[in-house]
Amino acid sequence: QVQLVESGGGLVQAGGSLTLSCAASGRTFKLYSMGWFRQVPGKEREFVAGITWNGVMTDYEDSVKGRFTISREYVKNTMYLQMNSLKPEDTAVYYCALGNDISRYQSGYDYWGQGTQVTVSS
């Protein structure tokens, strides 16, 4: 079984920064691709960023390109999402996910965390 635990969410003013963390346990972290998704009430969960098992390839949703950076630290079995220049429209619950391949679709991931709330005030 795999456990994913997100942390680092909170309230920040527009233009500010936050770093989300996703700690993984229960499976060999380095063998799997990972991703970040976000969801607001009444909307579908949407892809934010993904990273391959070896960290070589990353993918970003267009609205976060140049502002968000996904990374992973193998020693700590942890994935990160550095979020800069935050906008009110970035407000959502952010989820991390683990799967076999990098994907923009929820179906590409087998395990999910419980989510962490990010709120950006204007």
ChimeraX commands (.cxc) that place a marker at each C-alpha (Angstrom):
marker #1 position 0.00,0.00,0.00 radius 0.5
marker #1 position 1.11,3.55,-0.69 radius 0.5
marker #1 position 0.57,6.55,1.53 radius 0.5
marker #1 position 0.87,10.09,0.21 radius 0.5
marker #1 position 0.69,13.02,2.59 radius 0.5
marker #1 position 0.58,16.60,1.36 radius 0.5
marker #1 position 1.61,19.61,3.41 radius 0.5
marker #1 position 2.49,23.25,2.94 radius 0.5
marker #1 position -0.86,24.70,1.97 radius 0.5
marker #1 position -2.20,27.88,3.49 radius 0.5
marker #1 position -3.34,31.43,2.93 radius 0.5
marker #1 position -1.16,33.77,0.90 radius 0.5
marker #1 position -1.63,37.12,-0.80 radius 0.5
marker #1 position -1.62,37.44,-4.56 radius 0.5
marker #1 position 1.94,37.59,-5.83 radius 0.5
marker #1 position 3.22,35.50,-2.97 radius 0.5
marker #1 position 4.76,32.03,-2.87 radius 0.5
marker #1 position 4.12,28.65,-1.29 radius 0.5
marker #1 position 5.87,25.32,-1.46 radius 0.5
marker #1 position 3.79,22.17,-1.26 radius 0.5
marker #1 position 5.31,18.87,-0.20 radius 0.5
marker #1 position 4.14,15.32,-0.79 radius 0.5
marker #1 position 5.74,12.65,1.35 radius 0.5
marker #1 position 5.45,9.09,0.02 radius 0.5
marker #1 position 5.78,5.83,1.89 radius 0.5
marker #1 position 5.03,2.18,1.30 radius 0.5
marker #1 position 6.51,1.75,-2.16 radius 0.5
marker #1 position 9.81,2.36,-3.91 radius 0.5
marker #1 position 9.40,6.05,-4.54 radius 0.5
marker #1 position 12.06,6.32,-7.20 radius 0.5
marker #1 position 10.32,3.89,-9.58 radius 0.5
marker #1 position 7.15,5.91,-10.08 radius 0.5
marker #1 position 6.06,9.09,-11.76 radius 0.5
marker #1 position 4.15,11.64,-9.76 radius 0.5
marker #1 position 1.84,14.54,-10.31 radius 0.5
marker #1 position -0.01,17.45,-8.76 radius 0.5
marker #1 position -3.66,18.14,-9.40 radius 0.5
marker #1 position -6.04,20.73,-8.00 radius 0.5
marker #1 position -9.75,21.03,-7.51 radius 0.5
marker #1 position -12.22,23.76,-6.66 radius 0.5
marker #1 position -15.80,23.06,-5.53 radius 0.5
marker #1 position -18.10,22.21,-8.41 radius 0.5
marker #1 position -15.30,21.62,-10.89 radius 0.5
marker #1 position -13.34,18.66,-12.13 radius 0.5
marker #1 position -9.96,17.92,-10.64 radius 0.5
marker #1 position -7.40,19.34,-13.04 radius 0.5
marker #1 position -3.79,18.57,-13.83 radius 0.5
marker #1 position -1.19,21.04,-12.59 radius 0.5
marker #1 position 2.21,19.41,-13.05 radius 0.5
marker #1 position 3.87,16.03,-13.42 radius 0.5
marker #1 position 7.35,14.56,-13.13 radius 0.5
marker #1 position 8.76,11.27,-14.36 radius 0.5
marker #1 position 10.25,8.60,-12.12 radius 0.5
marker #1 position 13.78,9.80,-12.83 radius 0.5
marker #1 position 12.98,13.52,-12.67 radius 0.5
marker #1 position 14.18,14.05,-16.23 radius 0.5
marker #1 position 10.86,15.06,-17.75 radius 0.5
marker #1 position 8.31,17.48,-16.35 radius 0.5
marker #1 position 4.99,18.73,-17.65 radius 0.5
marker #1 position 2.92,21.75,-16.66 radius 0.5
marker #1 position -0.56,23.01,-17.28 radius 0.5
marker #1 position -0.36,26.16,-19.37 radius 0.5
marker #1 position -1.62,28.57,-16.73 radius 0.5
marker #1 position 1.15,27.63,-14.26 radius 0.5
marker #1 position 4.09,27.46,-16.67 radius 0.5
marker #1 position 6.83,29.80,-15.58 radius 0.5
marker #1 position 5.31,30.20,-12.11 radius 0.5
marker #1 position 5.27,26.67,-10.66 radius 0.5
marker #1 position 8.14,24.19,-10.43 radius 0.5
marker #1 position 7.77,20.50,-9.68 radius 0.5
marker #1 position 10.68,18.55,-8.23 radius 0.5
marker #1 position 11.41,15.46,-6.19 radius 0.5
marker #1 position 13.96,14.50,-3.56 radius 0.5
marker #1 position 14.71,10.79,-3.52 radius 0.5
marker #1 position 16.51,10.67,-0.19 radius 0.5
marker #1 position 13.40,12.05,1.52 radius 0.5
marker #1 position 10.85,10.25,-0.70 radius 0.5
marker #1 position 9.24,13.63,-1.22 radius 0.5
marker #1 position 7.87,15.59,-4.16 radius 0.5
marker #1 position 7.52,19.36,-4.14 radius 0.5
marker #1 position 5.58,22.04,-5.93 radius 0.5
marker #1 position 7.14,25.47,-5.68 radius 0.5
marker #1 position 4.45,28.03,-6.48 radius 0.5
marker #1 position 5.45,31.63,-7.22 radius 0.5
marker #1 position 3.49,34.67,-8.38 radius 0.5
marker #1 position 0.33,33.13,-7.02 radius 0.5
marker #1 position -3.02,34.37,-8.31 radius 0.5
marker #1 position -6.50,34.17,-6.76 radius 0.5
marker #1 position -7.44,31.68,-9.48 radius 0.5
marker #1 position -4.82,29.30,-8.08 radius 0.5
marker #1 position -7.05,28.84,-5.03 radius 0.5
marker #1 position -7.93,25.15,-4.75 radius 0.5
marker #1 position -7.31,21.94,-2.89 radius 0.5
marker #1 position -4.06,20.52,-4.21 radius 0.5
marker #1 position -3.57,16.76,-4.44 radius 0.5
marker #1 position -0.47,14.73,-5.13 radius 0.5
marker #1 position -0.63,11.45,-7.00 radius 0.5
marker #1 position 1.61,8.53,-7.87 radius 0.5
marker #1 position 1.49,6.34,-10.96 radius 0.5
marker #1 position 3.47,4.38,-13.50 radius 0.5
marker #1 position 3.83,7.13,-16.08 radius 0.5
marker #1 position 3.59,10.89,-16.19 radius 0.5
marker #1 position 0.07,11.80,-17.25 radius 0.5
marker #1 position -2.31,14.75,-17.44 radius 0.5
marker #1 position -5.24,12.48,-16.60 radius 0.5
marker #1 position -6.43,11.29,-13.19 radius 0.5
marker #1 position -6.73,7.77,-14.57 radius 0.5
marker #1 position -2.96,7.71,-15.03 radius 0.5
marker #1 position -2.39,7.65,-11.29 radius 0.5
marker #1 position -3.08,4.87,-8.83 radius 0.5
marker #1 position -2.61,6.56,-5.48 radius 0.5
marker #1 position -3.70,9.92,-4.15 radius 0.5
marker #1 position -3.12,12.05,-1.11 radius 0.5
marker #1 position -5.85,13.69,0.95 radius 0.5
marker #1 position -5.17,17.19,-0.36 radius 0.5
marker #1 position -4.03,20.49,1.07 radius 0.5
marker #1 position -5.88,23.77,0.76 radius 0.5
marker #1 position -4.24,26.71,-0.96 radius 0.5
marker #1 position -6.03,30.05,-0.74 radius 0.5
marker #1 position -4.75,33.13,-2.56 radius 0.5
marker #1 position -6.30,36.43,-1.52 radius 0.5
marker #1 position -6.53,39.40,-3.86 radius 0.5
marker link #1:1,2 radius 0.2
marker link #1:2,3 radius 0.2
marker link #1:3,4 radius 0.2
marker link #1:4,5 radius 0.2
marker link #1:5,6 radius 0.2
marker link #1:6,7 radius 0.2
marker link #1:7,8 radius 0.2
marker link #1:8,9 radius 0.2
marker link #1:9,10 radius 0.2
marker link #1:10,11 radius 0.2
marker link #1:11,12 radius 0.2
marker link #1:12,13 radius 0.2
marker link #1:13,14 radius 0.2
marker link #1:14,15 radius 0.2
marker link #1:15,16 radius 0.2
marker link #1:16,17 radius 0.2
marker link #1:17,18 radius 0.2
marker link #1:18,19 radius 0.2
marker link #1:19,20 radius 0.2
marker link #1:20,21 radius 0.2
marker link #1:21,22 radius 0.2
marker link #1:22,23 radius 0.2
marker link #1:23,24 radius 0.2
marker link #1:24,25 radius 0.2
marker link #1:25,26 radius 0.2
marker link #1:26,27 radius 0.2
marker link #1:27,28 radius 0.2
marker link #1:28,29 radius 0.2
marker link #1:29,30 radius 0.2
marker link #1:30,31 radius 0.2
marker link #1:31,32 radius 0.2
marker link #1:32,33 radius 0.2
marker link #1:33,34 radius 0.2
marker link #1:34,35 radius 0.2
marker link #1:35,36 radius 0.2
marker link #1:36,37 radius 0.2
marker link #1:37,38 radius 0.2
marker link #1:38,39 radius 0.2
marker link #1:39,40 radius 0.2
marker link #1:40,41 radius 0.2
marker link #1:41,42 radius 0.2
marker link #1:42,43 radius 0.2
marker link #1:43,44 radius 0.2
marker link #1:44,45 radius 0.2
marker link #1:45,46 radius 0.2
marker link #1:46,47 radius 0.2
marker link #1:47,48 radius 0.2
marker link #1:48,49 radius 0.2
marker link #1:49,50 radius 0.2
marker link #1:50,51 radius 0.2
marker link #1:51,52 radius 0.2
marker link #1:52,53 radius 0.2
marker link #1:53,54 radius 0.2
marker link #1:54,55 radius 0.2
marker link #1:55,56 radius 0.2
marker link #1:56,57 radius 0.2
marker link #1:57,58 radius 0.2
marker link #1:58,59 radius 0.2
marker link #1:59,60 radius 0.2
marker link #1:60,61 radius 0.2
marker link #1:61,62 radius 0.2
marker link #1:62,63 radius 0.2
marker link #1:63,64 radius 0.2
marker link #1:64,65 radius 0.2
marker link #1:65,66 radius 0.2
marker link #1:66,67 radius 0.2
marker link #1:67,68 radius 0.2
marker link #1:68,69 radius 0.2
marker link #1:69,70 radius 0.2
marker link #1:70,71 radius 0.2
marker link #1:71,72 radius 0.2
marker link #1:72,73 radius 0.2
marker link #1:73,74 radius 0.2
marker link #1:74,75 radius 0.2
marker link #1:75,76 radius 0.2
marker link #1:76,77 radius 0.2
marker link #1:77,78 radius 0.2
marker link #1:78,79 radius 0.2
marker link #1:79,80 radius 0.2
marker link #1:80,81 radius 0.2
marker link #1:81,82 radius 0.2
marker link #1:82,83 radius 0.2
marker link #1:83,84 radius 0.2
marker link #1:84,85 radius 0.2
marker link #1:85,86 radius 0.2
marker link #1:86,87 radius 0.2
marker link #1:87,88 radius 0.2
marker link #1:88,89 radius 0.2
marker link #1:89,90 radius 0.2
marker link #1:90,91 radius 0.2
marker link #1:91,92 radius 0.2
marker link #1:92,93 radius 0.2
marker link #1:93,94 radius 0.2
marker link #1:94,95 radius 0.2
marker link #1:95,96 radius 0.2
marker link #1:96,97 radius 0.2
marker link #1:97,98 radius 0.2
marker link #1:98,99 radius 0.2
marker link #1:99,100 radius 0.2
marker link #1:100,101 radius 0.2
marker link #1:101,102 radius 0.2
marker link #1:102,103 radius 0.2
marker link #1:103,104 radius 0.2
marker link #1:104,105 radius 0.2
marker link #1:105,106 radius 0.2
marker link #1:106,107 radius 0.2
marker link #1:107,108 radius 0.2
marker link #1:108,109 radius 0.2
marker link #1:109,110 radius 0.2
marker link #1:110,111 radius 0.2
marker link #1:111,112 radius 0.2
marker link #1:112,113 radius 0.2
marker link #1:113,114 radius 0.2
marker link #1:114,115 radius 0.2
marker link #1:115,116 radius 0.2
marker link #1:116,117 radius 0.2
marker link #1:117,118 radius 0.2
marker link #1:118,119 radius 0.2
marker link #1:119,120 radius 0.2
marker link #1:120,121 radius 0.2
marker link #1:121,122 radius 0.2
view
